[in-house]
Amino acid sequence: MNEQVYLLEDDESICELVQCTLDMHSISCRTFPTVKAFFAAVEEHLPDVVLLDIMLADGNGLEVLARLKARYPDLCVIMLSALGKETDKVKGLNAGADDYIAKPFGVLELIARVNAALRRVRKTNRLRAGSVVLDPENMTVTYRGKPLELSNKEYQLLRYFMANEGKVLPRETILTDVWGYDGGETRTLDNHIARLRKLGLNFETVFGVGYKFIAD
């Protein structure tokens, strides 16, 4: 799993500190100085954890939190704010934040809390590939926060590709593993791939071999 953290923070020095700290612990981090830039990135690729300041130059972090939780209710969000009173923390947590870190903070505390959040993400049974999230318990799939209406076989096929993200999968192997039979007509597979492509999902055709699922 290529775990990624997004930080929405307009203080450049804090951005540098957080990014350097996470990079040193092999955690990928992208920083955003504005709400607009942040949501543009979220639309393209959903992170595993968000670090979110409250007092922003072009918005309010609590309003950003509300937008995130309304669209991505399972997304883990940690508030990172200079508002460190107990009432501020309670307000942030009651608004839906998964954790709250008051500034100034120690880098060891930051790493510990981010790692704790990532462990919670790993414990879920959900599969995530880019902005595609598949929940096997409820058999639901969302892409960029929007639910996808899939047939049972489309769901099984997508789950198979997500578990093998980035791998070139031969047609015969897919038919055996997903449909349960060897050889035979591959038109059924091609039709299912075409349907998933119409929903915006990216499947690369490897001519003469099969397909590869590429998460965005």
C-alpha positions in Angstrom: 0.0 0.0 0.0 1.4 3.4 -1.0 0.1 5.4 1.9 -0.1 9.1 1.5 -0.7 12.1 3.8 -2.1 15.5 2.7 -1.4 18.6 4.7 -3.5 21.7 4.3 -1.5 24.5 6.0 -0.7 28.0 4.9 2.4 28.4 7.1 5.4 27.5 4.9 7.7 26.7 7.9 5.2 24.2 9.3 4.7 22.6 5.9 8.5 22.1 5.6 8.7 20.7 9.1 5.9 18.2 8.7 6.9 17.1 5.2 10.5 16.6 6.3 9.5 14.7 9.4 7.1 12.3 7.5 9.6 11.8 4.7 12.3 10.8 7.2 9.9 8.1 8.4 9.1 6.9 4.8 5.6 8.4 4.8 4.7 10.2 1.6 3.4 13.7 2.2 2.0 16.5 0.0 1.4 20.0 1.3 -1.1 22.6 0.1 -1.2 26.3 1.0 -4.8 26.9 -0.1 -8.2 25.2 0.2 -8.6 25.4 -3.6 -5.4 23.6 -4.3 -6.1 21.0 -1.6 -9.6 20.0 -2.9 -8.3 19.9 -6.5 -5.7 17.3 -5.3 -8.3 15.4 -3.3 -10.5 15.2 -6.4 -7.7 13.5 -8.3 -6.3 11.2 -5.6 -7.8 10.5 -2.2 -5.1 10.3 0.6 -5.1 7.9 3.5 -4.8 10.7 6.2 -5.4 14.4 6.1 -3.6 16.9 8.4 -5.8 20.0 8.6 -5.1 23.5 10.0 -8.1 25.5 11.2 -7.1 29.1 10.6 -6.4 29.3 6.9 -5.7 32.3 4.7 -8.5 31.4 2.3 -10.9 29.4 4.5 -11.8 27.8 7.7 -10.5 24.3 8.6 -13.7 23.3 10.3 -15.6 24.0 7.1 -13.1 22.0 5.1 -13.5 19.2 7.7 -17.3 19.3 7.2 -16.9 19.1 3.4 -14.5 16.2 3.6 -16.6 14.1 6.0 -19.8 14.8 4.0 -18.2 13.4 0.9 -15.6 10.9 2.3 -17.0 9.9 5.7 -14.3 7.2 6.3 -11.4 9.5 5.5 -9.1 10.0 8.5 -8.6 13.7 9.4 -6.3 15.0 12.1 -6.6 18.7 13.0 -3.4 20.5 13.4 -4.1 23.9 15.0 -2.8 26.7 17.2 -6.2 26.7 18.9 -5.2 24.4 21.8 -7.8 25.0 24.4 -9.8 22.0 25.6 -13.0 23.6 24.1 -11.2 24.0 20.7 -10.2 20.3 20.7 -13.7 19.2 21.7 -15.2 21.4 19.0 -12.9 19.8 16.4 -13.5 16.3 17.5 -17.3 16.8 17.7 -17.1 18.2 14.2 -15.8 14.8 13.0 -12.0 15.0 13.3 -10.4 11.7 14.1 -7.7 13.3 16.2 -6.5 16.8 17.3 -2.9 18.0 17.6 -2.3 21.4 19.2 0.6 23.7 18.0 3.4 23.9 18.9 3.8 20.1 18.7 6.7 17.7 18.9 7.8 15.8 15.9 7.7 12.5 17.9 4.1 13.1 18.9 3.2 14.0 15.2 4.8 10.8 13.9 3.2 8.7 16.6 -0.3 10.1 15.9 0.1 9.8 12.1 1.3 6.2 12.5 -1.6 5.4 14.8 -4.0 6.8 12.1 -2.4 4.7 9.4 -2.7 1.6 11.5 -6.4 2.2 11.8 -6.6 2.6 8.1 -4.7 -0.7 7.5 -7.0 -2.6 9.9 -10.1 -1.9 7.8 -11.0 -4.5 5.2 -11.4 -1.8 2.5 -9.3 -1.9 -0.6 -8.0 1.5 -1.8 -6.4 2.1 -5.1 -6.0 5.8 -5.8 -9.4 7.4 -5.5 -11.3 4.0 -5.8 -12.4 2.6 -2.4 -14.0 -0.9 -2.2 -15.7 -2.0 0.9 -16.1 -5.8 0.9 -18.3 -5.9 4.0 -21.0 -3.8 2.3 -20.0 -4.7 -1.3 -19.9 -1.0 -2.2 -17.5 0.9 -4.4 -16.8 4.7 -4.5 -14.7 6.6 -7.0 -13.7 10.1 -6.1 -16.3 10.0 -3.4 -19.2 9.0 -5.6 -20.8 5.5 -5.4 -20.5 3.2 -8.4 -23.4 1.0 -9.4 -21.8 -2.3 -10.4 -23.2 -5.7 -11.2 -21.9 -8.6 -9.0 -19.4 -9.7 -11.7 -18.2 -6.1 -12.3 -17.7 -5.8 -8.5 -15.7 -9.1 -8.4 -13.6 -8.1 -11.4 -12.8 -4.7 -10.0 -11.9 -6.2 -6.6 -9.6 -8.7 -8.4 -7.8 -5.9 -10.3 -7.5 -3.7 -7.2 -5.8 -6.6 -5.3 -3.4 -6.8 -8.2 -3.0 -3.1 -8.9 -0.3 -2.3 -11.5 0.1 -5.9 -12.6 -0.4 -7.1 -16.1 -3.0 -9.8 -15.9 -3.5 -12.3 -18.8 -7.0 -12.7 -20.1 -6.9 -16.5 -19.4 -5.8 -15.9 -15.8 -8.6 -13.4 -15.2 -11.2 -15.7 -16.6 -10.0 -18.6 -14.4 -9.8 -16.5 -11.2 -12.9 -14.4 -11.6 -15.2 -16.5 -13.8 -13.9 -19.9 -12.8 -13.2 -21.4 -16.2 -10.2 -21.9 -18.4 -9.8 -20.6 -21.9 -12.9 -20.0 -24.0 -14.4 -16.7 -25.2 -12.9 -13.5 -23.9 -15.6 -11.2 -25.2 -17.3 -11.4 -21.8 -14.2 -10.0 -20.1 -13.7 -7.3 -22.7 -17.3 -6.2 -22.3 -17.0 -5.9 -18.5 -13.8 -3.9 -18.9 -15.5 -1.6 -21.4 -18.3 -1.0 -18.8 -15.8 -0.2 -16.0 -14.0 2.2 -18.3 -17.2 4.0 -19.0 -17.4 4.7 -15.3 -14.0 6.5 -15.5 -11.8 3.7 -14.3 -8.4 3.3 -16.0 -7.6 -0.1 -17.6 -4.6 -0.4 -19.9 -4.8 -2.9 -22.7 -1.6 -4.9 -23.0 -2.1 -6.3 -26.6 -1.7 -10.0 -26.9 -1.7 -10.5 -23.1 -4.5 -8.9 -21.1 -5.2 -5.8 -19.0 -3.6 -3.7 -16.2 -5.6 -1.6 -13.7 -4.0 1.8 -13.1 -5.3 3.8 -10.2 -5.4 7.6 -10.5 
